[in-house]
Structures are given as structure tokens and as C-alpha cells.
């Protein structure tokens, strides 16, 4: 009874992956339509790297709390990297 969660964290992690994939897909599609082909290809590979990080995080055998922390840090790290690189 003490380990009862008010919500299902595994379902929350799945939603986090889906939201990450959707955002990366939207940014990649926008890049294809507004940038030249070389820059768009670079943006697509960068997006695939972000998705790969999220999927790896989902399958890591670590605590659910640390997984949740990593899921929340991935977008923040990407935003900081974009500010530094652009």
C-alpha cells in the first residue's frame, strides 16, 4: 500500500517520448520548408539525436524519478545548446 502511485509514471514517460517526437517532427518539417537542403538535413539529424536520447532514457534501467528528471532536462539542454550555437 505504501508504493501505490497516484498516477502511472510509465504512461507519463510514454507521453513524454511522444511529445518529444512530435515537437522534433514539427521543427524538422518547418526546417525542410524554410531552409536550404543542407541545413534542413543537419536539423533533421540533430532532431534524430534528440529523439534517440529520449528513447535511450526510456529504456535505461534507472529509477523512475531520475528518468523523469532526464525527460524534463532534454528540452532544456537542447534550448540552451541552440542559444549557444545559433
Buried (B, 14 or more C-beta within 10 A) or exposed (E): EEEEEEEEEEEBBEEBBEEBBEBBEEBBEEBBEEEEEEEBBEBBEBBEEBBEBBEEBBEEEEEEEEBBEBBEEBBEEBEEEEEEEE
